[in-house]
Amino acid sequence: MDLKEFIENFAQQFDETDTSVIGADTYFQELEEWSSLTAMAIIAFVKTEYGKSITGKEIRSCKTIEDLFNLIDAK
């Protein structure tokens, strides 16, 4: 799994957020478009793209996109 590719795939989960503001150090839960539905979309995306399961609690424990990437990569 590659961080750059993960960020690109992560950014695709947002409809209204400009992808240029999404990077490894982005505090994704502070994005205006972030919601519980977005979190569910991220859970589904991770399962589909990477075959790994994450929980809402695990997502909440991450601050940045890189934190989330590291969590998923370690599974």
N, C-alpha and C positions, 0 to 999 in steps of 0.2 A: 504494500500500500504506500502510495506516494502522497506527501502533504499537499503539494500543489494541485494534484488531481482531486484530492479530497476537498480542498477549498472550492474548486470549480464546481464539483458535484453538490457541495453544501449550498453554495450560492444559488444553484438552480431551484432550490426548495422555496425560494422567495419570489413573489410575483412583482412587488412594487419597490423593493430595495435595490438600489444601484449596485451592481456587482463590484464596482470599483472601490466601494467602502468596506468590502469584505476581504479580510486577510487573516493570516495566522494569529495576529495579536488582537483581532476584533473581539470585543466583549459581546458575544452574540445575543445574550439575553437582554442587552440594552438596546438592541435594534428596535426601531419603532414597530416594525411588522411582526416581531416575535410574540408568540402566543402559545397557549397549550396545544392548539391545533398544529402549529408549526412544529412543536416538539414531537407530536405524534407522527408528523410527516418525516421528521429526521429519524425517528425510530424505525419506521417502515423503509426508508431509504437505506439505512445502514444494514438492515436485514436483507434487503433485496440485492444491493450492490456488493456487500462484503460478507454476507452469510453469518453475521454476528448479531447477537441480541444485546440491546442496552435498555435500561429502564429510565423512566422519567427522573427518578432519584439520582441516577448516575449523571444524567444530563445536567440537572441542577447543581451537582457538585463541581462541574466544570465552569471555568470563567471565560476562557478564550477558545477559539476554534482549534487552536493547537492543543489545548488541554483535552478537548473532545477527541481529536485525532489520536492523541497518545493513549487515551482510555480504550478506544476501539482497537488500536494497533496491539495493545497488550493482551487483548482477549484471545 
